[in-house]
Amino acid sequence: MKPVVCKFGGSSLADGTNILKVCEILRSDPARKYAVVSAPGKRYSGDTKVTDLLYECYREAKEKGSCAGTFAKIRTRFQSIVDELGMSSFNIGAILDETEKQIDEKKSADFTASRGEYLNARVIAAKLGWTFVDAKDIIFFKKDGTFDEEKSYPSIAARLKECDEAVIPGFYGTDAEGNIKTFSRGGSDISGSIVARAVNADLYENWTDVSGFLACDPRIVNSPERIEVISFKELRELSYMGANVLHADSIFPVRKGDIPIKIKNTFRPQDPGTLILPSKKYGAPGNTVTGIAGKKDFTVIFLEKSMMNGEIGFARKVLSILENHKICFEHMPSGIDTLSLVIESRYLNGGLLEELLSEIRDAVHPDYVRVLENIALVATVGHGMASSIGTSARLFKALSEAGINVRMIDQGSSELNIIVGIDNDDYEKCVRAIYHEFFADKKN
């Protein structure tokens, strides 16, 4: 029987009571062999995540030589968890002493930030009676900072083969120099996906505080439908556009291994959740649209030049300017004589926009340049859109009836999504209009 790998987020592990729920979930299915855990999250509104406290520890250690002031809060937090779990014989004090000493000595942001996952994994492994496997011994990064597949996967598989069950801290591994290196924030999702790929898991369960993916943001639409089944491609589109149940980069390891993901709710384990399937295993459920997601605060640079299509290197010259400034672009809609660059506005602060425009004018001499600011992007995503006649007509009719002016349209070549650019102020209204067209009346 292939194993199931479970990843638990910070909200699922915020205190001892929650950790007991996690232990019950793990013990309820013998296939659940490996657990990847995050640092404790917020226990209540206004609380502080342990990882945020650890970053403060790093700053304190750098400035004062000791993190004792902030680390006292972490010490209290983990001692409270151990007490709530009834683990009186577990010497968390000695582990915390060693951790504080290492933070002061190393003064490393990555090492310090990783200790929340490390400490939580030590506690949970002891409570379960499972083997603790330190991520630093099995997950590796290359010299350029990217994940080292060739070294990590065999290492993970060999180490976990020795364990009946194991708890692994998420979020970090070891760099090419032997130092602790972290993934980006939320990177425990990536760690879980890597472990699942390495052991060729039957399923990767990602346990959080929601019962799966919803068709759109519940802060915008009241009680939107839950997505029962979704493909990796649809998930990638929605995650990238702001549906933040799962770290967008965590899809790739399991996608390569054709391993399904199940999003589950730690606090409602009986809920069915959302099943995420590889394309070869995915059968579209019949819905025209699977989900809607979006982001605010983009800037669009619109360029027009006669005979642009016949000018070799036009786009390359423009994109080289962005590359030189280390700026990513989101989309690049184009026509025969036009090209638009859609960029997150946060990259263009401090006069950089005017600098870019000047360099673009010098490089390609456009006839006309226009800038649209305060633009929101909304993506309507679904495999069913390609085979449903009139999808675009329905979408734009809904936006027209809602009084929304569409400033930009971009449709992917796969026909998996339609992205519209609208004013920031129309963002919520746009999401509601699209949702009610394709979901509220069950027209699809």
Secondary structure, 3 states (H helix, E strand, C coil): CCCEEEEECHHHHCCHHHHHHHHHHHHCCCCEEEEEECCCCCCCCCCCCHHHHHHHHHHHHHHHCCCHHHHHHHHHHHHHHHHHCCCCCCCHHHHHHHHHHHHHHHCCHHHHHHHHHHHHHHHHHHHHCCEECCHHHCCEECCCCCECHHHHHHHHHHHHHCCCCEEEECCEEECCCCCEEECCCCCHHHHHHHHHHHCCCCEEEEEECCCCCECCCCCCCCCCCECCEEEHHHHHHHHHCCCCCCCHHHHHHHHHCCCCEEEEECCCCCCCCEEEECHHHCCCCCCCCCEEEEEEEEEEEEEECCCHHHCCCHHHHHHHHHHHCCCCCCECCECCCEEEEEEEHHHHCCCHHHHHHHHHHHHHCCCEEEEEEEEEEEEEECHHHCCCCCHHHHHHHHHHHCCCCCCEEEECCCCCEEEEEEEHHHHHHHHHHHHHHHHHCCCC
